[in-house]
Amino acid sequence: MNSSSPLLENISDTARWVAMYRALESDRPDAHFRDPYARLLAGEQGEEMARRLPGFRFGSWPMVVRTCVFDELLLRCVERDGADLVLNLAAGLDTRPYRLPLPADLRWVEVDLPAVLDYKDAKLKDERPHCLRESVRLDLNDVEGRRALFSRLGAVAKKAVAVSEGLLVYLSAEQVGALADDLHAPGSFRWWIIDLASPVLLKRLQKTYGPSLAGANAVMQFAPPEGTEFFRRHGWKEAEFRSTWEEAHRLKREMPLAWLFRFMARFASAQRREMFRRMGAMVLLERE
């Protein structure tokens, strides 16, 4: 790759970025998960991102935490609550069907752009998923196409869980609301796992990663001031809120100088501590 060329030329390139974080975590002796496919999928471009992308190393801890918590919430929906279908929206280079201990009869449907899924399917052509994986090549901006897909899947599922990891932040509030409405339409869609940023966090993300994302025509923009209450008017309510800050402490994947922030928090007001706790999160939504 030419050192002067942009690292991110398309929003889909962020999938290599995330895969590289999974590869680096997998290399650790104390890794929380092992993804044997992550480095293969990240490829040379992912390796180059790790070397050149501003803020790449600092961004490792929240990405690892997000992966861990999404894994936990998904497995619980399947193992404890009986979800029989997983719909992964903008799946990117996610490998959960291959690396998680999923039931053989679980239906796992991945949705993304043709180029992304063609690339992943080619790289993993010799691997076998643990469940019934289906790839759907669809631009989620195709409203009629996604409604038809949700309707088809909703008709065959008894309990479905939708997943949108790293997607919503790139959408407008109007787009997120419309997606929420469409997911709520089929009665069998019971849960939705998302990651969510606050307006304060969004400003930091825009400052750190905005210039790199500009070449991909990607803008981080969704961070509702009302938090998860945004989804209530679209038929979804917060069932579980997992603070990125708290989960990082639990998983021992904290940001540099986290101890200092925790010390300073002792002297902050309860309102400010809660604001900080809800700055970023992984959320399990359930239909009302």
NORDALIN-V104181 format. One record per run of one state. SS is the DSSP state (helix for helix, strand for strand, loop for the rest). FROM is the first residue (numbers start at 1). LEN is the number of residues. If there is no record, write none. Layout:
ss = (SS:SS)
from = (FROM:FROM)
len = (LEN:LEN)
This chain:
ss = (loop:helix:loop:helix:loop:helix:loop:strand:loop:helix:loop:strand:loop:helix:loop:strand:loop:helix:loop:strand:loop:helix:loop:helix:loop:strand:loop:helix:loop:helix:loop:strand:helix:loop:helix:loop:helix:loop:strand:loop)
from = (1:11:28:38:53:60:80:85:90:96:100:107:113:114:124:132:138:143:157:160:165:168:171:173:186:189:198:199:215:227:235:236:244:252:258:266:270:278:280:288)
len = (10:17:10:15:7:20:5:5:6:4:7:6:1:10:8:6:5:14:3:5:3:3:2:13:3:9:1:16:12:8:1:8:8:6:8:4:8:2:8:1)
